Amino acid sequence: MFVELDANDGRPIYLQIVDEVRRQAALHILREDDPLPAVRQLATELKVNPNTVQHAYRELVREGTVYVKRGQGTFVSAQRAGKTDLSKQRQATLARQIAQRALRDAYRHGLVASDLLAAIKELS
């Protein structure tokens, strides 16, 4: 699993990890029952405190994105048919979070929302 942290991102590191796991699961890079790296392994790779990774994993378990098999590790949850509405809700939440980050970054560079929207439309 490849996680890239952005030092310029205003979000806490654990949220960046959570978002990356969500993204990889949504894109099926991480598939049902795939194992996540051990907490200490990922912490070492990312050069962060193991408590930060543990916090991210707890959040992912709480929301149902991953599950823990005691003594075996943390795994990507199965996508069940009944979760369709929840997935749409997560997608909407993720879209808002991405838009907020994009707007913050745009404002830092002297741009306004209409500039950002025009660029997005141009790229679409």
Secondary structure per residue as TSV (DSSP state, phi and psi in degrees):
chain	resnum	aa	ss	phi	psi
A	1	M	-	360.0	130.1
A	2	F	-	-105.2	120.5
A	3	V	-	-122.1	128.1
A	4	E	-	-114.0	123.7
A	5	L	-	-96.6	144.3
A	6	D	-	-113.1	111.5
A	7	A	T	-63.2	-24.0
A	8	N	T	-86.7	-7.8
A	9	D	-	-75.6	131.7
A	10	G	-	-75.6	-11.4
A	11	R	S	-75.2	150.3
A	12	P	-	-60.2	153.8
A	13	I	H	-59.3	-40.7
A	14	Y	H	-62.0	-35.2
A	15	L	H	-69.9	-33.8
A	16	Q	H	-63.9	-39.9
A	17	I	H	-65.1	-46.8
A	18	V	H	-56.6	-49.3
A	19	D	H	-62.3	-37.7
A	20	E	H	-68.3	-40.2
A	21	V	H	-65.5	-43.1
A	22	R	H	-57.9	-46.0
A	23	R	H	-61.7	-46.6
A	24	Q	H	-66.2	-34.3
A	25	A	H	-69.9	-41.4
A	26	A	H	-64.3	-35.1
A	27	L	T	-88.0	2.6
A	28	H	T	62.3	24.9
A	29	I	S	-71.4	-43.2
A	30	L	S	-97.8	124.7
A	31	R	-	-106.8	166.4
A	32	E	T	-47.9	129.4
A	33	D	T	70.0	9.1
A	34	D	-	-68.7	139.8
A	35	P	B	-79.7	144.9
A	36	L	-	-89.1	157.1
A	37	P	-	-60.9	152.0
A	38	A	-	-59.4	151.5
A	39	V	H	-53.6	-50.8
A	40	R	H	-65.8	-37.1
A	41	Q	H	-62.6	-49.3
A	42	L	H	-66.1	-39.2
A	43	A	H	-60.6	-41.2
A	44	T	H	-65.2	-45.4
A	45	E	H	-61.0	-41.1
A	46	L	H	-87.7	-8.3
A	47	K	T	58.5	48.6
A	48	V	S	-127.9	168.2
A	49	N	-	-68.3	136.9
A	50	P	H	-55.7	-29.7
A	51	N	H	-62.9	-31.3
A	52	T	H	-66.0	-45.3
A	53	V	H	-66.4	-41.7
A	54	Q	H	-60.1	-40.7
A	55	H	H	-61.2	-44.8
A	56	A	H	-61.9	-45.4
A	57	Y	H	-63.6	-40.5
A	58	R	H	-60.5	-41.8
A	59	E	H	-63.3	-42.3
A	60	L	H	-65.6	-36.9
A	61	V	H	-66.9	-44.8
A	62	R	H	-57.8	-40.2
A	63	E	H	-86.4	-6.0
A	64	G	T	89.5	8.2
A	65	T	S	-72.7	-34.2
A	66	V	E	-133.3	166.3
A	67	Y	E	-137.3	160.5
A	68	V	E	-112.2	131.9
A	69	K	E	-104.0	111.3
A	70	R	T	-52.8	127.0
A	71	G	T	81.1	-5.7
A	72	Q	T	-116.9	-29.6
A	73	G	E	133.1	-165.7
A	74	T	E	-114.3	135.3
A	75	F	E	-132.3	153.5
A	76	V	E	-70.7	132.6
A	77	S	-	-70.4	154.7
A	78	A	-	-70.9	143.2
A	79	Q	-	-90.0	107.0
A	80	R	-	-93.7	151.3
A	81	A	G	-57.5	-34.6
A	82	G	G	-71.3	-5.7
A	83	K	G	-94.0	7.8
A	84	T	H	-55.7	-49.6
A	85	D	H	-63.1	-39.1
A	86	L	H	-64.4	-40.1
A	87	S	H	-63.1	-41.5
A	88	K	H	-63.7	-38.8
A	89	Q	H	-65.1	-43.2
A	90	R	H	-63.3	-39.8
A	91	Q	H	-62.2	-43.5
A	92	A	H	-63.3	-41.7
A	93	T	H	-64.0	-44.8
A	94	L	H	-62.9	-41.7
A	95	A	H	-61.1	-41.6
A	96	R	H	-64.4	-41.6
A	97	Q	H	-63.8	-42.0
A	98	I	H	-65.0	-42.8
A	99	A	H	-62.3	-41.0
A	100	Q	H	-62.0	-43.9
A	101	R	H	-64.1	-41.6
A	102	A	H	-63.5	-42.5
A	103	L	H	-64.3	-43.5
A	104	R	H	-59.0	-45.2
A	105	D	H	-65.5	-40.8
A	106	A	H	-61.8	-46.8
A	107	Y	H	-60.3	-38.1
A	108	R	H	-62.2	-27.6
A	109	H	T	-100.3	13.2
A	110	G	T	81.3	15.5
A	111	L	-	-99.2	159.5
A	112	V	-	-112.7	171.3
A	113	A	H	-57.1	-39.5
A	114	S	H	-64.0	-33.8
A	115	D	H	-64.1	-42.8
A	116	L	H	-66.4	-44.1
A	117	L	H	-62.1	-41.3
A	118	A	H	-61.7	-41.9
A	119	A	H	-65.8	-40.0
A	120	I	H	-65.0	-43.5
A	121	K	H	-62.2	-39.4
A	122	E	H	-63.3	-36.6
A	123	L	H	-79.2	-21.0
A	124	S	-	-74.2	360.0
